[in-house]
Amino acid sequence: MHPGRPSGVVIVDTNALKYLRDDVTRSRVVRSLRAADFFIWPSAINVVEAAESKNRGVRDALLRVLRDLARPLPVLPFPTNLLRDLAFAVKDGKQSAQIDRTNIERLLHDPDGNASLLKATTDFRRSTEAHFASLHESTRPKVQQLIKNEGLRQEWSSAPDFLDRLWMAPPLLPEFSKMFWDYFGMPPNIPADRLLELPAWRMFLELEGIAVFERSVTLEQPPAAHKFDMLQAVYLAAAPRRILVSEDKGTLRVGRALLLGRYTDSRVMTPEELIALAG
């Protein structure tokens, strides 16, 4: 997926890209990361969110940052597209999916000339957000009933506790994975355990478990994290060492619940911490 296959990937939330607008700072950060065999991998989420900015100066600055970061790389596809491609790869007996350049990259260079593409991708992002919000609203009573039926009703100590002791096992995971299968238009007859062998799919299902925990299980619900901000964590499966960077409190909270103490060589940090890491 990347020349030389670096062992570390850095996913930077769009809200943190402004910290890399300065050329000197960005160059220092990139050099420091590459020395440690990490690379920042821009995504379709980054590109679309930057192109959507109503402030032309901000938009153009963010797109310039992304063009610079993306030069050796294809832009990562939307997480939902990546997950579907991986599922079909598994169906064909493969363990990974090829990541190619797509028309999303046209927005990097000419957002004004690709207004219809920007509208289509914006509509897709919003419809996905709405679908998952509806899905979690409909699953709340089902989750609570299943927990009650199994005699497991209790206040779980944390989202990771809920994931490890309940979500990633019957009866919850098989029950709710069917909903995701339908949404993604998945090929039939792919056992869930085969997909769980893929880090991207495992991370996705665990992210959904964290959302279920925060919306349906815990007594004190934190502010909801935006779905696409959460889904960026799926990209971290691209390498065995990983860093998630954001200044959004919800994204940081979910990222820490997913990664820390559960995936080795994984860090979650603010953009200021990333810059400080570069020295």
C-alpha distance (Angstrom), angle and dihedral (degrees) to the residues before:
residue distance angle dihedral
M1 . . .
H2 3.78 . .
P3 3.81 132.9 .
G4 3.81 108.2 -96.9
R5 3.82 92.2 4.9
P6 3.85 99.5 -112.0
S7 3.76 111.6 -145.2
G8 3.82 96.2 -130.9
V9 3.80 133.7 58.5
V10 3.81 127.2 -166.2
I11 3.81 119.3 -159.0
V12 3.79 112.8 -164.2
D13 3.79 118.3 -161.2
T14 3.80 112.1 -129.0
N15 3.80 91.1 -116.5
A16 3.82 88.3 62.0
L17 3.81 97.2 50.4
K18 3.79 92.0 85.5
Y19 3.79 88.1 71.4
L20 3.82 88.0 63.7
R21 3.82 97.2 50.5
D22 3.79 91.9 100.2
D23 3.81 107.2 86.7
V24 3.80 94.7 -144.5
T25 3.80 93.5 49.3
R26 3.79 92.9 45.5
S27 3.80 92.5 48.2
R28 3.80 91.2 50.1
V29 3.80 92.1 49.4
V30 3.81 93.8 47.0
R31 3.83 92.5 47.7
S32 3.79 91.6 48.9
L33 3.79 92.6 49.1
R34 3.80 93.9 46.7
A35 3.79 90.6 50.6
A36 3.81 86.3 59.5
D37 3.84 90.9 44.6
F38 3.82 94.6 -106.0
F39 3.80 127.0 130.8
I40 3.79 131.8 -167.6
W41 3.80 108.2 -126.0
P42 3.84 115.5 -159.9
S43 3.78 118.1 -145.0
A44 3.79 140.4 -153.3
I45 3.81 86.9 -106.6
N46 3.81 89.8 58.3
V47 3.80 92.9 48.1
V48 3.80 97.0 47.0
E49 3.80 95.0 43.8
A50 3.80 91.0 48.8
A51 3.82 92.3 46.8
E52 3.82 90.5 49.8
S53 3.81 92.8 61.1
K54 3.81 111.6 122.4
N55 3.80 90.5 -150.9
R56 3.80 105.4 81.8
G57 3.80 93.0 -158.4
V58 3.80 92.5 52.4
R59 3.79 91.4 43.9
D60 3.78 94.6 51.3
A61 3.81 92.6 45.4
L62 3.80 92.9 51.4
L63 3.80 92.8 46.1
R64 3.81 89.6 50.7
V65 3.82 89.5 53.9
L66 3.79 90.5 49.4
R67 3.81 93.2 47.7
D68 3.78 89.5 53.0
L69 3.81 93.6 48.1
A70 3.81 94.1 43.2
R71 3.80 98.9 50.7
P72 3.82 96.6 105.3
L73 3.80 94.3 33.1
P74 3.77 142.6 62.4
V75 3.80 110.4 -119.9
L76 3.79 109.9 -102.3
P77 3.83 111.9 -107.8
F78 3.79 123.6 -119.9
P79 3.83 108.0 -69.1
T80 3.79 92.4 -117.1
N81 3.82 90.8 54.9
L82 3.80 91.3 46.9
L83 3.80 91.7 51.3
R84 3.80 92.4 49.1
D85 3.82 91.5 48.9
L86 3.80 89.8 50.9
A87 3.80 91.2 50.9
F88 3.79 92.1 53.1
A89 3.82 89.7 46.2
V90 3.81 89.1 55.3
K91 3.80 89.1 49.7
D92 3.81 87.7 55.8
G93 3.79 92.0 50.2
K94 3.81 97.1 -101.5
Q95 3.79 130.2 126.6
S96 3.80 99.1 -148.7
A97 3.79 141.6 29.5
Q98 3.78 127.6 -129.4
I99 3.81 113.7 -111.1
D100 3.79 109.3 -146.4
R101 3.77 133.4 178.0
T102 3.82 113.5 -88.3
N103 3.79 137.9 -168.7
I104 3.83 89.0 -92.6
E105 3.80 85.6 83.1
R106 3.79 89.6 67.3
L107 3.80 86.7 73.2
L108 3.79 89.5 60.1
H109 3.79 91.0 64.3
D110 3.80 106.5 27.4
P111 3.82 117.5 13.4
D112 3.81 92.3 162.4
G113 3.79 92.4 53.8
N114 3.79 91.5 48.5
A115 3.79 99.9 48.4
S116 3.81 93.4 137.4
L117 3.81 91.0 53.1
L118 3.80 90.7 49.1
K119 3.81 90.9 50.5
A120 3.81 91.5 49.1
T121 3.79 93.4 50.0
T122 3.80 92.0 44.3
D123 3.80 90.5 51.1
F124 3.81 89.9 48.4
R125 3.80 92.0 51.2
R126 3.81 92.7 48.5
S127 3.80 94.2 46.0
T128 3.80 90.0 50.5
E129 3.80 90.8 50.9
A130 3.81 90.0 49.6
H131 3.80 93.1 47.2
F132 3.77 94.3 52.3
A133 3.81 91.7 45.2
S134 3.80 88.8 53.6
L135 3.80 91.6 44.9
H136 3.78 93.0 53.9
E137 3.79 92.0 45.4
S138 3.80 90.4 54.2
T139 3.81 93.8 44.5
R140 3.80 95.9 52.8
P141 3.84 96.6 84.8
K142 3.81 91.2 39.9
V143 3.79 92.3 53.3
Q144 3.77 92.5 47.0
Q145 3.81 92.0 47.9
L146 3.80 93.5 48.3
I147 3.79 91.0 50.3
K148 3.80 89.7 49.3
N149 3.82 92.7 47.2
E150 3.80 91.1 52.6
G151 3.80 91.7 49.0
L152 3.79 90.0 -119.4
R153 3.77 100.7 121.4
Q154 3.77 109.1 139.5
E155 3.76 141.1 119.2
W156 3.78 104.8 -87.8
S157 3.79 113.8 -141.0
S158 3.81 95.0 -129.7
A159 3.79 145.2 -18.3
P160 3.85 92.2 -93.6
D161 3.82 88.6 51.1
F162 3.81 89.8 52.7
L163 3.83 91.4 47.8
D164 3.77 96.6 48.9
R165 3.79 99.1 40.4
L166 3.79 103.0 35.9
W167 3.81 121.2 -1.2
M168 3.81 101.1 57.8
A169 3.81 93.1 54.2
P170 3.81 140.2 54.5
P171 2.93 134.3 -38.0
L172 3.81 97.9 25.4
L173 3.81 104.2 39.6
P174 3.84 97.7 48.6
E175 3.80 90.4 44.9
F176 3.77 96.8 52.1
S177 3.78 99.9 32.5
K178 3.83 86.2 70.5
M179 3.81 89.1 66.0
F180 3.78 91.8 54.3
W181 3.81 91.3 46.2
D182 3.80 89.7 57.2
Y183 3.80 94.1 45.6
F184 3.79 94.7 50.1
G185 3.80 93.2 45.8
M186 3.78 88.2 -123.2
P187 3.77 122.7 -167.6
P188 3.82 110.5 -104.0
N189 3.77 126.4 -107.9
I190 3.80 99.0 32.8
P191 3.82 106.7 138.9
A192 3.79 112.7 -130.8
D193 3.80 90.5 -129.5
R194 3.81 90.3 62.1
L195 3.78 91.4 54.7
L196 3.79 91.0 45.9
E197 3.79 87.6 62.0
L198 3.81 87.1 67.1
P199 3.83 111.1 80.4
A200 3.83 93.0 -144.6
W201 3.80 93.1 55.5
R202 3.78 93.3 42.5
M203 3.81 90.2 51.0
F204 3.79 90.9 48.6
L205 3.80 93.6 52.0
E206 3.79 90.6 46.1
L207 3.82 90.4 50.4
E208 3.78 87.8 53.9
G209 3.79 88.7 49.7
I210 3.80 90.4 53.6
A211 3.82 89.8 50.3
V212 3.82 90.4 49.8
F213 3.80 90.4 48.8
E214 3.80 93.2 49.9
R215 3.80 95.7 43.7
S216 3.81 103.1 33.8
V217 3.79 112.4 18.4
T218 3.79 115.7 32.8
L219 3.77 116.5 78.7
E220 3.81 92.7 -139.3
Q221 3.79 108.7 53.6
P222 3.82 115.0 -155.6
P223 3.82 120.5 -145.6
A224 3.79 108.2 -72.2
A225 3.80 116.6 -102.2
H226 3.81 116.0 -132.4
K227 3.79 110.2 -98.6
F228 3.80 97.2 -127.7
D229 3.80 91.0 46.3
M230 3.80 87.8 55.1
L231 3.79 94.3 44.4
Q232 3.80 91.6 58.0
A233 3.80 86.6 79.4
V234 3.83 87.3 72.9
Y235 3.81 87.8 70.9
L236 3.79 89.8 63.2
A237 3.80 88.6 75.9
A238 3.83 87.6 76.2
A239 3.81 91.5 88.7
P240 3.81 138.5 18.6
R241 3.83 91.8 -118.5
R242 3.78 116.6 54.6
I243 3.79 145.1 178.2
L244 3.81 126.6 -169.5
V245 3.82 115.5 -160.5
S246 3.80 124.4 -166.2
E247 3.78 141.7 136.6
D248 3.82 92.3 -151.5
K249 3.81 110.8 106.8
G250 3.79 93.8 -147.0
T251 3.81 93.5 51.0
L252 3.80 91.2 47.1
R253 3.82 91.0 49.0
V254 3.80 94.1 49.7
G255 3.80 93.1 42.0
R256 3.80 91.6 53.1
A257 3.81 92.1 47.2
L258 3.81 90.4 51.0
L259 3.78 101.0 42.1
L260 3.78 115.7 21.7
G261 3.77 113.1 92.6
R262 3.80 90.5 -3.0
Y263 3.82 104.9 67.0
T264 3.79 119.6 39.8
D265 3.82 120.6 -125.6
S266 3.80 92.0 17.8
R267 3.79 126.6 136.4
V268 3.79 135.5 179.9
M269 3.78 117.6 -159.4
T270 3.77 147.1 158.2
P271 3.82 120.7 -107.6
E272 3.80 89.7 -107.9
E273 3.81 88.9 56.7
L274 3.80 90.9 49.2
I275 3.80 91.6 52.4
A276 3.81 91.6 46.1
L277 3.80 88.6 51.5
A278 3.81 88.4 60.0
G279 3.81 90.6 57.4
